[in-house]
Amino acid sequence: MSGKSTCIRLPFAVFFPSDLHRPCGHVHGESPVRKIVIKIHRKLFRL
């Protein structure tokens, strides 16, 4: 390893089970759907 790192800034959102959200919404016109779902236990958020 060279000791260098690369940072990639990506927009993201965190939704909790009690949150309302609007799937398939568009911010800047239509675009292909690209998403990943990662489940994280609430205890890790210290809620």
CORUR-V949074 format. One record per residue. N is the residue number from 1. RES is the residue in three letters. OMEGA is omega in degrees with one decimal (999 if undefined). BURIAL is 1 if it has 16 or more other ideal C-beta (glycine too) atoms within 10 Angstrom, else 0. Layout:
((N,RES,OMEGA,BURIAL) (N,RES,OMEGA,BURIAL))
This chain:
((1,MET,-177.3,0) (2,SER,-177.9,0) (3,GLY,178.4,0) (4,LYS,176.9,0) (5,SER,178.5,0) (6,THR,178.7,0) (7,CYS,176.6,0) (8,ILE,179.7,0) (9,ARG,179.9,0) (10,LEU,174.3,0) (11,PRO,178.7,0) (12,PHE,177.4,0) (13,ALA,176.2,0) (14,VAL,177.7,0) (15,PHE,174.4,0) (16,PHE,-177.6,0) (17,PRO,-178.9,0) (18,SER,-178.6,0) (19,ASP,171.6,0) (20,LEU,175.3,0) (21,HIS,-177.1,0) (22,ARG,179.5,0) (23,PRO,178.7,0) (24,CYS,175.6,0) (25,GLY,-178.8,0) (26,HIS,178.2,0) (27,VAL,-176.9,0) (28,HIS,-178.2,0) (29,GLY,-178.1,0) (30,GLU,177.0,0) (31,SER,177.2,0) (32,PRO,179.2,0) (33,VAL,176.6,0) (34,ARG,178.8,0) (35,LYS,174.1,0) (36,ILE,179.6,0) (37,VAL,177.3,0) (38,ILE,178.9,0) (39,LYS,-179.5,0) (40,ILE,-178.9,0) (41,HIS,-177.3,0) (42,ARG,-178.5,0) (43,LYS,179.0,0) (44,LEU,176.3,0) (45,PHE,-178.0,0) (46,ARG,178.0,0) (47,LEU,999,0))
